[in-house]
Amino acid sequence: MDISALTATTSPGGWQLRANCMGVDPELFFPERGSSTREAKEVCRGCVVSEDCLEFAIANGEKFGIWGGMSERERRRVRRARVLERRGEAAAS
C-alpha cells in the first residue's frame, strides 16, 4: 500500500489533515532501499498525529515507508513487543 491509501481514508476533519506531511512530496516517505530515512522522520518529529499515523500503519500491515516516524523494521519491533505483552497478560490471567 502506498501514501494514496492514507489519503483515500481521509475524512473531513480526520487526523490525516493535521499531519505534518500534508503537502510534502510522498516520495520522501518511501525512500529507495538503503537510502536515508532521516528527512522523513524529521517531518514526523513533533507531528501531533504521529501516533494515529503509526497505528494506521500497524493496523493495515504497511510494509513500506515511514509512518508515524518509524520504518517497517521499527514497526515490526513494536508489533512483536505488543504480541509478547499480550501473551504475558494472557498467561497471567
N, C-alpha and C positions, 0 to 999 in steps of 0.2 A: 504494500500500500504506500502511496506517496502523499505529499502535502495536500493534494486535492481531496483526499479523504477527510482531512481535518477541516477544510473549508466547506466541504459538502455537508457536514453535520452542523454547521454554524446556524444557530437560530438567532433571531433578533434579540440582542442583549446577552447572547451566550458568552461564555468565558473566552472563546477564541477572539472575540472582538476587542478584548482588553489585553491581548498578548503583545509583548514587546516585538515579536517577529512580524506582526501585521505590516505589510508594505516592504518587508525585506525580501530580497531575492531568495526563493526557496532552495536554490542550488547550494546556498551557504550551509543549509542543514542536512544536505545529502552529499558530503564530500566523497571524492574518489577514495577507494581503499588505500589506506596508508597515509592519506592526507591529514593535515591537522584539523582538529575539531575545536580548537581554541576560540576562533572568532564566533562560531555558532554558540558555543557555551557562554561566551561573553554577552551575547544578546540575551540569553536566558537568565543570566545572573541578575537578580533583583526583580525579575518579572513577577507580577502579582498573581499570575495564574500558572506558574510553573508546576505546581503540584497537580492541578487539574490536567495539564498537558501530559505530565508523566503518567498519571492514572489512565488517561485515554490511551496512551501508547501501550501500557501494560495490558489493559483490558482487551485491546484489539490485536495484541500479539505483533506489534510493529517490529520488524526485523531490521529495518534500515533507518538511518538518520538520527539526528539529535532531537530528542523530545524531552521536555522538562529539564533540559540541561544535562541529559545523560545519553551516552552512547548505548547501542544494543548490548554490548558486553556489561556495562554498568547496570542496565535494566535487568539483565539475566541474573545478576547477583542479588538484586532487590527481590525478584520473583523467587529465587532459591531460598533466600532468608525468610520470606513470608511462608513458604511451604514448610520449612523446618519449624518455624514458630507455631504454625497451625498443628503440626504433628505433635509438638511438645504439649500444646494445650489439650489436644485430644487424649494424649497419654495420661495427662494429669487428671482428666475428668473421670 
